[in-house]
């Protein structure tokens, strides 16, 4: 074969290869275009919800819970005759209030009560101060578009004065993001007595009724629970007592009467506490929110997953946690002594004289404190209201008996003095200990 024919064959071969490559590329492009025109695979669409057989259930989702609460408080703001939005040039414009209140009322309630913009304030009771609704339970009847809620709780003033128990019915339009409200005028003894129907009727948008779903974060929930304790302890301490874990409240306070006395004795502190730090621990069946106030006092709120059930504890020493027990068992003698003094100082800073008195050895009680009241007076005289403490000298004095010197300073820094206290600790079996102290 001469060179001329060989070059021709090579040229034809190269052309064929290029044609094949171009053909493959076109095929690939066609396949991609075809796949792009198809509906994307979004996975299992899930079970289609059947709202025809929906039933009234307790609200457990915090976003719904606080969104409903916020809607009710918006309504209460509109009922306030002294709301600044009703005043133009220092004079009240009653027509604005009529329109705002009317725009929030449920359409079926309006028809049933023959309410219109002109007579709305003859049917709906207004108030002369800001009021706040604190929900204690909310139930829901869910439909495709509308969620209907029944809310039970208490109404109190801005400065935490209890006014009344109250019920409200609230509709949320999940598409329009609007709501309507119906005050419940009939008296009930339990929220579950209230029966409702949900016709799934849209709620048109007006100038008053748009809502925003509450965004829930760890900080938001820790703050909400802290404020709930503060508000209810001031206005309705009975409710707080019932929200406490039964084992805890009986161990810490003994009975409701003792808790009410504790609240009354510390009411000024409770009014002034602020959340300074928080911690969130997630467990299998509950979430633990731990708050710390400016005095170093702890507040524990356990929110359980099987429903919006929350119990409250005011310390971590009354019932030792598994973590504390584990650390205590592994601790040295000096560390155990310091852990017990730390517990005692938590009690003193909490003004928990009942529990701290039980830590005192029998001999020390017999010599100095005939009663718990004597012990309380001694603590108030020799310690600060809120103590910051540092460990210094540590000595072993005998079998399971130790002396530890602790320097006390005022946690609030209002008093610049310092005091040294010698604690004598006897370590007993398990977590038990006895103590005495000298100034």
Secondary structure, 3 states (H helix, E strand, C coil): CCHHHHHHHHHHHHHHHHHHHHHHHHHHHHHHHHHHHCCCCCCCCCCCCCHHHCCCEECCCHHHHHHHHHHHHHHHHHHECCCHHHEECCEECHHHHHHHHHHHECHHHHHHHCCCCCCHHHHCCCECCCEEEEEEEEEEEECCCEEEEEEEEEEEECCCCEEEEEEEEEEEECCCCEEEEEECCCCCCCHHHCCCCCCCCCCCCCCCCECCCCCCCHHHHHHHHHHHHHHHHHHCHHHHHHHECHHHHHHHCCCHHHHHHHHHHCHHHHHHCCEEEEEEEECCCEEEEEEEECCCCEEEEEEECCCCEEEEECCCCCCCCHHHHHHHHHCCHHHHHHHHHHHHHHHHHCCCHHHHHCCECHHHHHHHCCCHHHHHHHHHHHCCCCEEEEEEEEEEEECCEEEEEEEEEECCCCCCCEEEEEEEEEECCCCCEEEEEEC
